[in-house]
């Protein structure tokens, strides 16, 4: 019996109006930092999933470069630039409200506390979930089982009573299924194909319309 639905945030419920590489370049330039690649950023991000801010991420990125840029200033510029570009996928706010009539609805998102909480505030989603956890507040980030167990506990369910909806094959689909949650994979136009560990797959543009029916079929 399904009692809870848990979502990833980035690219599952909300997307930037500009691509992240462009946003990173804009933020680096605004803070007087050298050029940084999206790939470098993602690797540093993976190493700093339980931090308060993105400052450790940019400290790592700038450590091997000859730059006087302040990692805290770059982190602030990046956070503000993302906030300015972020928007919800069509219909997801109604989706969350409708699901909460029948299920506990949660959010589990990887990243520093201030960065991810700022996104929720920007979107006006502070009260959109029954529980919302950012891995910067936890002992471990996705795909570590402890992250998924933490959100299940916050929602008052055991993992096999929850469905997790996310786009990342390893952190979302792999992590959720490893702990016993059913997983619905959100497929991106430029992302990986359907993962066999997921019980269902949905195109990003159809999250708001397809997820309720998929969850009902699993219940």
C-alpha positions in Angstrom: 0.0 0.0 0.0 1.4 3.4 -1.0 1.1 6.0 1.7 3.6 8.6 0.6 5.0 10.2 -2.6 8.4 11.8 -2.4 9.9 14.1 -5.1 13.3 15.3 -6.2 13.4 19.0 -6.8 15.7 20.1 -9.7 14.6 19.0 -13.1 11.8 17.0 -11.6 9.5 19.8 -10.2 11.4 22.9 -11.2 13.7 24.0 -14.0 15.8 27.0 -14.8 14.8 29.2 -17.8 18.5 29.2 -18.9 20.8 26.2 -19.0 23.0 25.7 -15.9 26.3 26.1 -17.7 25.2 29.6 -18.7 24.0 30.4 -15.2 27.4 29.2 -13.8 29.3 31.4 -16.3 27.2 34.4 -15.4 27.7 33.9 -11.7 31.5 33.3 -12.0 31.8 36.5 -14.1 29.8 38.5 -11.7 32.0 37.5 -8.8 35.3 37.9 -10.6 36.0 34.2 -10.7 37.7 32.3 -13.6 35.7 30.2 -16.0 34.2 27.1 -14.4 32.7 24.1 -16.3 29.5 22.5 -15.5 31.2 19.1 -15.2 33.7 20.5 -12.7 30.9 22.0 -10.7 28.9 18.8 -10.5 31.9 16.8 -9.3 32.6 19.3 -6.6 28.9 19.3 -5.7 28.9 15.6 -5.3 31.7 15.9 -2.7 29.8 18.5 -0.7 26.2 17.2 -0.3 26.0 17.9 3.4 27.2 21.5 3.6 25.3 24.6 4.8 26.1 26.7 1.6 27.8 26.3 -1.7 31.0 28.0 -0.4 32.9 24.7 0.0 32.0 23.7 -3.5 33.5 26.9 -5.0 36.4 26.7 -2.5 37.3 23.3 -4.0 36.9 24.6 -7.6 39.0 27.7 -7.0 41.7 25.9 -5.0 43.8 24.9 -8.1 43.3 28.2 -9.9 45.2 31.4 -9.6 42.3 33.6 -8.5 41.5 36.1 -5.8 37.8 35.4 -6.1 36.0 34.8 -2.8 34.3 31.4 -2.8 31.5 32.8 -0.6 30.9 35.6 -3.2 30.8 33.1 -6.0 28.3 31.0 -4.1 26.1 34.0 -3.4 26.2 35.1 -7.1 25.3 31.5 -8.2 22.4 31.2 -5.7 21.0 34.5 -6.7 21.4 33.9 -10.5 19.6 30.5 -10.2 16.8 32.0 -8.1 16.2 34.6 -10.8 16.0 31.8 -13.5 14.0 29.1 -11.6 10.4 28.2 -12.5 8.1 25.3 -11.7 7.2 22.8 -14.4 3.6 23.4 -15.7 1.0 22.1 -13.4 3.2 20.7 -10.6 1.8 23.0 -7.9 -1.7 21.6 -8.5 -0.2 18.1 -8.6 1.3 18.5 -5.2 -2.0 19.9 -3.7 -4.0 17.0 -5.3 -1.6 14.3 -4.1 -1.7 15.6 -0.5 -5.4 14.8 -0.3 -4.6 11.1 -0.5 -0.9 10.7 0.4 1.8 12.2 2.5 3.9 14.2 0.1 7.6 14.9 0.6 10.7 16.4 -0.9 14.2 15.1 -0.8 16.8 17.1 -2.6 20.6 17.0 -2.7 22.6 20.1 -2.0 23.6 22.7 0.5 21.0 23.9 2.9 20.8 27.6 2.0 20.9 26.9 -1.8 18.0 24.5 -1.8 15.9 26.2 0.9 16.3 29.4 -1.1 14.9 27.7 -4.2 11.8 26.6 -2.2 11.4 30.1 -0.9 11.8 31.5 -4.4 9.1 29.1 -5.7 6.8 29.8 -2.8 6.9 26.2 -1.8 7.8 26.4 1.9 4.4 24.8 2.8 3.9 22.7 -0.4 5.1 19.5 1.2 4.3 17.5 4.4 8.0 17.2 4.9 10.9 18.7 2.9 14.5 17.6 3.5 17.7 19.0 2.1 20.7 16.7 2.3 22.8 19.6 3.7 20.8 19.1 6.9 21.5 15.3 7.0 24.3 12.9 7.7 24.4 11.8 4.0 23.1 12.8 0.6 21.4 10.7 -2.1 21.9 7.9 -3.0 22.9 7.0 0.5 20.0 5.0 2.1 20.1 7.2 5.2 18.8 10.1 3.1 15.8 8.2 1.9 15.2 6.6 5.3 15.2 10.1 6.8 12.4 11.4 4.5 10.4 8.3 5.1 10.6 8.8 8.8 9.6 12.4 8.5 6.5 11.3 6.6 5.7 8.6 9.1 6.1 5.7 6.7 8.5 2.8 6.0 10.3 3.0 2.6 8.3 0.3 0.9 5.2 2.4 1.5 6.6 5.3 -0.5 7.1 6.2 -4.2 10.1 8.3 -5.2 9.9 10.5 -8.3 13.2 11.8 -9.7 15.3 12.2 -12.8 18.8 11.1 -11.8 19.5 7.5 -12.5 22.0 6.9 -9.7 21.1 9.3 -7.0 17.3 9.1 -7.4 16.4 5.8 -9.0 19.3 3.8 -7.7 19.1 5.3 -4.2 15.3 4.9 -3.8 15.1 1.4 -5.1 18.1 0.3 -2.9 16.2 1.3 0.2 13.0 -0.3 -0.9 11.0 2.6 -2.4 9.3 2.2 -5.8 10.8 4.7 -8.2 9.3 6.7 -11.1 12.0 8.0 -13.4 11.5 11.4 -15.0 13.0 11.4 -18.5 14.8 14.5 -19.7 15.2 15.3 -23.4 19.0 15.2 -23.0 19.2 12.7 -20.2 19.6 8.9 -19.9 17.0 6.5 -21.2 14.6 4.5 -19.1 16.3 2.7 -16.2 15.0 -0.9 -15.6 15.0 -0.4 -11.8 12.2 2.2 -12.1 8.6 0.9 -12.0 7.5 3.6 -14.4 8.9 6.3 -16.6 7.5 9.7 -17.5 8.6 12.5 -19.8 9.5 15.7 -17.9 6.7 17.7 -19.6 4.1 15.1 -18.4 5.0 14.9 -14.7 2.0 16.9 -13.5 -0.5 14.8 -15.5 1.1 11.3 -15.5 2.4 10.9 -11.9 -1.1 10.7 -10.1 -2.2 7.9 -12.4 1.1 6.0 -12.0 1.0 6.3 -8.2 -2.6 5.1 -8.2 -1.7 2.0 -10.2 1.0 1.2 -7.7 -1.3 1.7 -4.7 
